[in-house]
Amino acid sequence: MKTDADLRPPRLLAACGCTRHGRRAFTTLLLAGAAAASAPVRAQTMPECRRSRAARLVPAPTVERSAAQQYQQLLGDARGKQALAPANHPQVQRLRYIAQRIVPFAPECNERAREWRWEVNLLGSNQLNAFCMPGGKIAFFHGILAQLQLSDDEVAVIMGHEVAHALLEHARERMAKSTGTQILLRGGAALLGLGSLGDVAAQYGSQLLTLTFSRQDESEADALGLVLSTRAGYDPAAGVTLWQKMGAASGGRAPPQWLSTHPAGETRIRDIQQRLPALAPVFAAAPRPDRRFAPPKP
């Protein structure tokens, strides 16, 4: 799920002076919870945490600083359009409660997450979208909560998926692979004397290879995200109902899987169903949430 700057504010997302203070308090609470829950890092307990060596080619601090700047700019734009939900908004409280249950498991997968300044915000857009930028910058769009009428379990599946992208450092990996692919393909075209035709081939070749990387990233994030949300006490079977709702909302207009940056909905549902037996004992052992929230009115 990619970010979208189309911020069309519903009236319920009115501006509030307490938003910044709420973010600061929430970040402090999350950092305390993560420190208490993570203890020694044991990534081997989650085999889904394996990361690509390619990510090491791009410095993590550079990517995280850039993400933090872009995130703050996005929040500033939303605030200027009265499309940033205040800290006391019921859906913000919902998202932050679910994050408080998921984030403490993050350092067990990626040691850098222990130092991230996690944030969770709600943007007033009708887009069916959510994301987690490098460094733990999470945002949900109002449309995905309202139009799909998501349960807490379904929200947790989405949040786990997006957090997994950040923990697996897919942004660093994509940056490294995209740069390397362009260099290799353009160099090959020059050696073969293809001229401008070679540039065109390189452009489309790079695009298709990048799409392949992205589909792999999405599948990896699905797998790890389910583990995170399940350990947080949310039903992993909600992944099935989530993608059924996404399929119904798309009206069958999704592009063919081989030209998509995301696996087809049917593929995701099948993969989730295959993982459910292994997740059953994890879910049975996980403490259940002591709060439940209703979705916003559509």
N, C-alpha and C positions, 0 to 999 in steps of 0.2 A: 504494500500500500504506500503510495507516494504522497508527499505533501502537496497541498493545493492552496494557493494564495487567494482564491476566490472567497472572500469573507463577506457573506451576506448575513447580517446579524438578525436573528429572531429577536423580538422585543424582550423576551425573558432574559437575554444576556445584556443587561444594563451595566454601565460602568459602576465601579465601586472603589472607593479609596482604600479598602482593606485588602485588596488583592495581593499587593506586594508583601504585606506583612504575613498574609496567609501562606504564601509560597515559602517565605523564610522559615516559618514555624514548621511547615510540612517537611522541608528539606532537613532540618535539624532532627526531626522525629525519625525520618527514614534512615539517616546516617547512624543514629543510635541503634535502630533495629538491625541494620545490616552488620554493625560491629558485634552486636550480641549474638547474632545467629550464625555468622560465618565461621568463626573460630579458625582452625587450620584449613587451608584450601585443599579440597579433595576433589579435583576435577574428574578423577577417575570414577567417582561414584555416578557421574553423568556422562556416559560415553558420547552423548549428543553434543558435548562441548568442544569437540575437536575443531580446531581452526586451521585455515589454509596458511601455508608458509608464505604465500604471496603477500599477505597483509603486512608482513614485516618490512616490505620494501617502502612503505609509506609511514612516516613517523606518527604514532598514535597521538601525542600531544598536539601536533599541528592540526590533525583532523578534528580532535575534540574542541580545540579553541575555535576553529572555524564554525563548527556546528553550534557552539554556544552563542557565537555572534549572530548567526543566521536565525537561531531560535529567538533570541531577544528582539531581533528586528521584526520577526513574524509577530511576536506578542505586542510589540509597539504598534505595528500596523493595525492589529486587531483592536487594541485598546483605543486607537484613534477613531475607529469606526464603531465603537461601542459593541464590539463582537468578541470581547474577552470576558468569560464568565468570572464573577467574583468568587472569592474563597468560600463564601457561605451559600453558594448555589448548590442545591441538592445533588445535581449530577457531578459537580466538582468533588463534593464530599464523597460521593460514591466511587469515583475514579481513584481518588487518593486513598480511600480505605483499601480498595483492591490492590493498589500498588504497594501499600504498606505490608501486605501479606506476601507479595511476589518478590519484591526487591531484596529482602534479606537473604535469598538464595543466590543472588547474582554473583557475589564474590567467590562462591564455591566453584563457579564456572570460569570467571575471569577476574583475576586479582585486581585489575585496574578499577573494577566497579566499586571497590571498597572506598576509593577516593572521589568517585563521581559525585557531583552536586545534583542529585536527582530532582526533577521537576515534573509535575503533571498538571496540564491545563486543558481547558475546554474552549474550543473556538466555535463561533457562531457561523457555521457554514452548513449548507444542505448536502455537502459532499459525503459520500459513504467512504470515510477515510479515517485513518489513525496512523501514527508513526512514533518511533523512538529514535532520535538522533544519537550519534556517538556522544558518550558522556552522560547518558541517562536523561535526555530531554524528551519527555513524552507529551504528545498532544492527541486528543480525540476531537473529531468534528461532530457537531451536534446532530448532523444528518444521520450518521451511522447508528446512533443511539435511538433516535426518534423514529426513523423510517423502518428500521428492522426490529424495533421493539425488543431490544436485546435483554436477556436475563443477565444476572450477575455472572453466572457461569460462562455465558457467551462473551461477555465483556472481558472476563479473565483470560479466555482463550486468545482473544485478539491482543490483549496487553502482553500476555506471555510471548506470543509470536513476535511482536514488535520489539520487546526487550531482548529477545533472542537474537534479532538482527544486530543489535548493538553489542551484545556480549560476544557474538561470533565475529565481530568486526568486519561485517560484510562491506561496509562503506570503504574501508581501507583496502580490502581485497579487490573490490570492483575498480577502484582508482588505479591500483597497481596493474591489474590485468588489462584494463582498457588502454592504459598508456603503452604497455608492452606489446599488445596486439597491434595497435596502430603503427608502432615503430617497425615491427617485424613485417607486416603486410606491405607497408609503403616501401620498405627497403627491398623486399622481394620484387615488387613491381618495378622499381628502378633498375634492378639487376637484369630483369627480363626485357627491359626496354619497352614497357607498355605505355609510358607517357601518361596522358590525362586519363586514358582508359584504366590504367593501373590505379590511379587515384580513386576513380569511381568504384572499382572492385574492392579496393582497400576499405573505402567508407562502408559499403554494404557488408563486406566480410566482417569488419569490426563490429558492426551493429548486430549481426546475427550471432557472432560469438559472445558478445556481451549479453544478449538475450538468453543464451544458453547458461551463462554464469548465473544470471538472475533467477532462472527457474530452479537451478540447483540451490541457490541461496534460500529461496522461498521454501523449498522442501526441508532444508536443514532447520530453518526457523520454525516451521510447523512442528518438527519432531522435538526440538528443545523447548519450544513454547508450551507444548502440552505437558511436558515434565514439570516445568515451572508452575503452571497454573494448577496442576494436580497436587503437587506438593503443598501449594498454598490452600488446599482444601476445596477446590472447585472441580466439578464433575467434568472429566475429559470428554464424555459423550456429547457435551455441548458443542464440541467442534463439528459434529455431524449436523446438528440443527442449525448452527451458524452458517455453514456453507450451503445448506438447503435454502436458507433465507436469502443468502447472497445470490444464489442461482435464480430464485424467484424474482428478486429485485432487478436483475440484469435482463430479464425477459428473453433469455437465450441469445443475447446480442454479443456475448463474449467472443473474442477472436479465436481462431483455431489454436490449439495448445502449442504447436510448433512455432507460431509467430507471437506468442504471448510471453510477457515477462513473469507470468504467474502460471503454475500448473492449473489445468482445468479443474473446475469444481468437483466433477465426478472423481477425478484422480485423487484429490485431497480427501474427499469423503472415504474413498476406499482405503487410502493409507491410514487415516485416523482409525477406521474400524479395525484394521489389522493391528494397531498398537493398543487398542483398548484392553485386551486380556493381560498384557504385561503391566499396564497402568492400574489395573483393578486393585492389587494389594497396596500400591502406593496411595491410592485414593482412600482405601479403607483405613490406612494408618494415619492419614493427615488430619490434623485438627480442623474442625469445621468453622467457617466464619460465624461470628456472633452477631453480625448485622446483615440484613438483606435490604435491597433497595429496589424500587420500582422504576421501570424505564420512563422517560419523559413522554408526555402526550404527543401523539404524532401530529 
